[in-house]
């Protein structure tokens, strides 16, 4: 069993956040000893899921719904699965968007390294994707494939 302070350190979360989660009912089975919260392995796993869902863009009210579904048993498996499918799809879309951002950043790093070597941008401005080095062409085309939508 862990104290709230230990869990705060383990997860890098403020104690106030853990208290808020508890107040919102996200730890429905948390043990208390003389009024002091004691976090077991079940609460730690719940906290891992809460943090995952938060990072995937889910709001606390929706996470609370998920926790409630967990307490309702196996009849809510489909709702829980669907929630994770939606969040997974959102995460995959965000990763794809950020991969395009990363490609543009890599291209611009290469571009300015070349400009520094050349002392100007003249040669670079005349480049087309076909005349770029292959690895740069690939990231250039990937970065320019979509308008970051």
C-alpha positions as protocol buffer text, in pm:
chain_id: "A"
residue {
  index: 1
  type: UNK
  ca { x: 0 y: 0 z: 0 }
}
residue {
  index: 2
  type: UNK
  ca { x: 117 y: 349 z: -81 }
}
residue {
  index: 3
  type: UNK
  ca { x: 42 y: 690 z: 65 }
}
residue {
  index: 4
  type: UNK
  ca { x: -86 y: 975 z: -147 }
}
residue {
  index: 5
  type: UNK
  ca { x: 258 y: 1137 z: -126 }
}
residue {
  index: 6
  type: UNK
  ca { x: 430 y: 825 z: -256 }
}
residue {
  index: 7
  type: UNK
  ca { x: 182 y: 794 z: -543 }
}
residue {
  index: 8
  type: UNK
  ca { x: 228 y: 1163 z: -619 }
}
residue {
  index: 9
  type: UNK
  ca { x: 603 y: 1108 z: -656 }
}
residue {
  index: 10
  type: UNK
  ca { x: 563 y: 784 z: -853 }
}
residue {
  index: 11
  type: UNK
  ca { x: 338 y: 945 z: -1113 }
}
residue {
  index: 12
  type: UNK
  ca { x: 470 y: 1300 z: -1103 }
}
residue {
  index: 13
  type: UNK
  ca { x: 124 y: 1431 z: -1015 }
}
residue {
  index: 14
  type: UNK
  ca { x: 34 y: 1691 z: -754 }
}
residue {
  index: 15
  type: UNK
  ca { x: -133 y: 1555 z: -442 }
}
residue {
  index: 16
  type: UNK
  ca { x: -422 y: 1790 z: -515 }
}
residue {
  index: 17
  type: UNK
  ca { x: -484 y: 1608 z: -845 }
}
residue {
  index: 18
  type: UNK
  ca { x: -501 y: 1272 z: -669 }
}
residue {
  index: 19
  type: UNK
  ca { x: -742 y: 1416 z: -412 }
}
residue {
  index: 20
  type: UNK
  ca { x: -954 y: 1558 z: -694 }
}
residue {
  index: 21
  type: UNK
  ca { x: -965 y: 1220 z: -868 }
}
residue {
  index: 22
  type: UNK
  ca { x: -1075 y: 1059 z: -543 }
}
residue {
  index: 23
  type: UNK
  ca { x: -1340 y: 1327 z: -487 }
}
residue {
  index: 24
  type: UNK
  ca { x: -1470 y: 1263 z: -840 }
}
residue {
  index: 25
  type: UNK
  ca { x: -1509 y: 893 z: -759 }
}
residue {
  index: 26
  type: UNK
  ca { x: -1227 y: 764 z: -976 }
}
residue {
  index: 27
  type: UNK
  ca { x: -1097 y: 540 z: -695 }
}
residue {
  index: 28
  type: UNK
  ca { x: -1424 y: 385 z: -575 }
}
residue {
  index: 29
  type: UNK
  ca { x: -1259 y: 111 z: -368 }
}
residue {
  index: 30
  type: UNK
  ca { x: -969 y: 303 z: -217 }
}
residue {
  index: 31
  type: UNK
  ca { x: -882 y: 197 z: 138 }
}
residue {
  index: 32
  type: UNK
  ca { x: -853 y: 448 z: 420 }
}
residue {
  index: 33
  type: UNK
  ca { x: -668 y: 401 z: 745 }
}
residue {
  index: 34
  type: UNK
  ca { x: -760 y: 666 z: 1002 }
}
residue {
  index: 35
  type: UNK
  ca { x: -883 y: 882 z: 714 }
}
residue {
  index: 36
  type: UNK
  ca { x: -557 y: 846 z: 520 }
}
residue {
  index: 37
  type: UNK
  ca { x: -587 y: 715 z: 164 }
}
residue {
  index: 38
  type: UNK
  ca { x: -397 y: 395 z: 94 }
}
residue {
  index: 39
  type: UNK
  ca { x: -333 y: 317 z: -271 }
}
residue {
  index: 40
  type: UNK
  ca { x: -301 y: -48 z: -364 }
}
residue {
  index: 41
  type: UNK
  ca { x: -205 y: -207 z: -694 }
}
residue {
  index: 42
  type: UNK
  ca { x: -565 y: -175 z: -820 }
}
residue {
  index: 43
  type: UNK
  ca { x: -560 y: 203 z: -763 }
}
residue {
  index: 44
  type: UNK
  ca { x: -218 y: 233 z: -928 }
}
residue {
  index: 45
  type: UNK
  ca { x: -349 y: 50 z: -1236 }
}
residue {
  index: 46
  type: UNK
  ca { x: -660 y: 270 z: -1234 }
}
residue {
  index: 47
  type: UNK
  ca { x: -435 y: 576 z: -1220 }
}
residue {
  index: 48
  type: UNK
  ca { x: -230 y: 447 z: -1515 }
}
residue {
  index: 49
  type: UNK
  ca { x: -552 y: 412 z: -1716 }
}
residue {
  index: 50
  type: UNK
  ca { x: -678 y: 755 z: -1604 }
}
residue {
  index: 51
  type: UNK
  ca { x: -354 y: 919 z: -1712 }
}
residue {
  index: 52
  type: UNK
  ca { x: -360 y: 732 z: -2045 }
}
residue {
  index: 53
  type: UNK
  ca { x: -717 y: 841 z: -2113 }
}
residue {
  index: 54
  type: UNK
  ca { x: -639 y: 1201 z: -2014 }
}
residue {
  index: 55
  type: UNK
  ca { x: -339 y: 1210 z: -2246 }
}
residue {
  index: 56
  type: UNK
  ca { x: -557 y: 1072 z: -2524 }
}
residue {
  index: 57
  type: UNK
  ca { x: -785 y: 1374 z: -2485 }
}
residue {
  index: 58
  type: UNK
  ca { x: -1067 y: 1231 z: -2275 }
}
residue {
  index: 59
  type: UNK
  ca { x: -1228 y: 1462 z: -2020 }
}
residue {
  index: 60
  type: UNK
  ca { x: -1265 y: 1373 z: -1653 }
}
residue {
  index: 61
  type: UNK
  ca { x: -1643 y: 1337 z: -1685 }
}
residue {
  index: 62
  type: UNK
  ca { x: -1590 y: 1071 z: -1955 }
}
residue {
  index: 63
  type: UNK
  ca { x: -1321 y: 897 z: -1750 }
}
residue {
  index: 64
  type: UNK
  ca { x: -1566 y: 894 z: -1460 }
}
residue {
  index: 65
  type: UNK
  ca { x: -1820 y: 724 z: -1688 }
}
residue {
  index: 66
  type: UNK
  ca { x: -1558 y: 462 z: -1773 }
}
residue {
  index: 67
  type: UNK
  ca { x: -1490 y: 399 z: -1403 }
}
residue {
  index: 68
  type: UNK
  ca { x: -1863 y: 362 z: -1346 }
}
residue {
  index: 69
  type: UNK
  ca { x: -1884 y: 110 z: -1630 }
}
residue {
  index: 70
  type: UNK
  ca { x: -1602 y: -87 z: -1468 }
}
residue {
  index: 71
  type: UNK
  ca { x: -1809 y: -112 z: -1151 }
}
residue {
  index: 72
  type: UNK
  ca { x: -2110 y: -240 z: -1346 }
}
residue {
  index: 73
  type: UNK
  ca { x: -1942 y: -559 z: -1458 }
}
residue {
  index: 74
  type: UNK
  ca { x: -1914 y: -751 z: -1780 }
}
residue {
  index: 75
  type: UNK
  ca { x: -2228 y: -610 z: -1944 }
}
residue {
  index: 76
  type: UNK
  ca { x: -2037 y: -286 z: -2007 }
}
residue {
  index: 77
  type: UNK
  ca { x: -1744 y: -451 z: -2188 }
}
residue {
  index: 78
  type: UNK
  ca { x: -1871 y: -330 z: -2527 }
}
residue {
  index: 79
  type: UNK
  ca { x: -1893 y: 35 z: -2410 }
}
residue {
  index: 80
  type: UNK
  ca { x: -1545 y: 15 z: -2257 }
}
residue {
  index: 81
  type: UNK
  ca { x: -1399 y: -142 z: -2571 }
}
residue {
  index: 82
  type: UNK
  ca { x: -1564 y: 122 z: -2792 }
}
residue {
  index: 83
  type: UNK
  ca { x: -1424 y: 400 z: -2574 }
}
residue {
  index: 84
  type: UNK
  ca { x: -1072 y: 262 z: -2612 }
}
residue {
  index: 85
  type: UNK
  ca { x: -1119 y: 213 z: -2987 }
}
residue {
  index: 86
  type: UNK
  ca { x: -1221 y: 579 z: -3025 }
}
residue {
  index: 87
  type: UNK
  ca { x: -928 y: 701 z: -2817 }
}
residue {
  index: 88
  type: UNK
  ca { x: -687 y: 474 z: -3006 }
}
residue {
  index: 89
  type: UNK
  ca { x: -810 y: 617 z: -3337 }
}
residue {
  index: 90
  type: UNK
  ca { x: -767 y: 971 z: -3208 }
}
residue {
  index: 91
  type: UNK
  ca { x: -415 y: 890 z: -3086 }
}
residue {
  index: 92
  type: UNK
  ca { x: -325 y: 735 z: -3422 }
}
residue {
  index: 93
  type: UNK
  ca { x: -452 y: 1044 z: -3605 }
}
residue {
  index: 94
  type: UNK
  ca { x: -248 y: 1270 z: -3376 }
}
residue {
  index: 95
  type: UNK
  ca { x: 63 y: 1057 z: -3430 }
}
residue {
  index: 96
  type: UNK
  ca { x: 17 y: 1080 z: -3808 }
}
residue {
  index: 97
  type: UNK
  ca { x: -22 y: 1459 z: -3783 }
}
residue {
  index: 98
  type: UNK
  ca { x: 287 y: 1489 z: -3563 }
}
residue {
  index: 99
  type: UNK
  ca { x: 486 y: 1267 z: -3800 }
}
residue {
  index: 100
  type: UNK
  ca { x: 416 y: 1521 z: -4075 }
}
residue {
  index: 101
  type: UNK
  ca { x: 525 y: 1800 z: -3841 }
}
residue {
  index: 102
  type: UNK
  ca { x: 844 y: 1607 z: -3766 }
}
residue {
  index: 103
  type: UNK
  ca { x: 909 y: 1554 z: -4136 }
}
residue {
  index: 104
  type: UNK
  ca { x: 882 y: 1930 z: -4201 }
}
residue {
  index: 105
  type: UNK
  ca { x: 1115 y: 2002 z: -3910 }
}
residue {
  index: 106
  type: UNK
  ca { x: 1369 y: 1750 z: -4041 }
}
residue {
  index: 107
  type: UNK
  ca { x: 1344 y: 1897 z: -4391 }
}
residue {
  index: 108
  type: UNK
  ca { x: 1397 y: 2252 z: -4262 }
}
residue {
  index: 109
  type: UNK
  ca { x: 1694 y: 2142 z: -4050 }
}
residue {
  index: 110
  type: UNK
  ca { x: 1852 y: 1991 z: -4362 }
}
residue {
  index: 111
  type: UNK
  ca { x: 1758 y: 2298 z: -4568 }
}
residue {
  index: 112
  type: UNK
  ca { x: 1926 y: 2542 z: -4333 }
}
residue {
  index: 113
  type: UNK
  ca { x: 2231 y: 2319 z: -4284 }
}
residue {
  index: 114
  type: UNK
  ca { x: 2273 y: 2336 z: -4662 }
}
residue {
  index: 115
  type: UNK
  ca { x: 2212 y: 2712 z: -4668 }
}
residue {
  index: 116
  type: UNK
  ca { x: 2482 y: 2757 z: -4404 }
}
residue {
  index: 117
  type: UNK
  ca { x: 2727 y: 2545 z: -4608 }
}
residue {
  index: 118
  type: UNK
  ca { x: 2640 y: 2732 z: -4929 }
}
residue {
  index: 119
  type: UNK
  ca { x: 2630 y: 3074 z: -4765 }
}
residue {
  index: 120
  type: UNK
  ca { x: 2291 y: 3144 z: -4927 }
}
residue {
  index: 121
  type: UNK
  ca { x: 1967 y: 2980 z: -5041 }
}
residue {
  index: 122
  type: UNK
  ca { x: 2009 y: 3017 z: -5417 }
}
residue {
  index: 123
  type: UNK
  ca { x: 2086 y: 2652 z: -5495 }
}
residue {
  index: 124
  type: UNK
  ca { x: 1821 y: 2531 z: -5253 }
}
residue {
  index: 125
  type: UNK
  ca { x: 1548 y: 2747 z: -5407 }
}
residue {
  index: 126
  type: UNK
  ca { x: 1610 y: 2585 z: -5743 }
}
residue {
  index: 127
  type: UNK
  ca { x: 1577 y: 2230 z: -5608 }
}
residue {
  index: 128
  type: UNK
  ca { x: 1277 y: 2020 z: -5701 }
}
residue {
  index: 129
  type: UNK
  ca { x: 1181 y: 1700 z: -5522 }
}
residue {
  index: 130
  type: UNK
  ca { x: 1339 y: 1502 z: -5807 }
}
residue {
  index: 131
  type: UNK
  ca { x: 1677 y: 1673 z: -5757 }
}
residue {
  index: 132
  type: UNK
  ca { x: 1685 y: 1641 z: -5378 }
}
residue {
  index: 133
  type: UNK
  ca { x: 1878 y: 1361 z: -5205 }
}
residue {
  index: 134
  type: UNK
  ca { x: 1646 y: 1060 z: -5177 }
}
residue {
  index: 135
  type: UNK
  ca { x: 1610 y: 1063 z: -4796 }
}
residue {
  index: 136
  type: UNK
  ca { x: 1535 y: 1437 z: -4803 }
}
residue {
  index: 137
  type: UNK
  ca { x: 1294 y: 1395 z: -5096 }
}
residue {
  index: 138
  type: UNK
  ca { x: 1098 y: 1137 z: -4896 }
}
residue {
  index: 139
  type: UNK
  ca { x: 1057 y: 1359 z: -4590 }
}
residue {
  index: 140
  type: UNK
  ca { x: 988 y: 1665 z: -4807 }
}
residue {
  index: 141
  type: UNK
  ca { x: 710 y: 1484 z: -4991 }
}
residue {
  index: 142
  type: UNK
  ca { x: 568 y: 1343 z: -4669 }
}
residue {
  index: 143
  type: UNK
  ca { x: 570 y: 1689 z: -4506 }
}
residue {
  index: 144
  type: UNK
  ca { x: 404 y: 1844 z: -4809 }
}
residue {
  index: 145
  type: UNK
  ca { x: 158 y: 1559 z: -4874 }
}
residue {
  index: 146
  type: UNK
  ca { x: -112 y: 1721 z: -4661 }
}
residue {
  index: 147
  type: UNK
  ca { x: -180 y: 2061 z: -4513 }
}
residue {
  index: 148
  type: UNK
  ca { x: -148 y: 1926 z: -4157 }
}
residue {
  index: 149
  type: UNK
  ca { x: -518 y: 1841 z: -4142 }
}
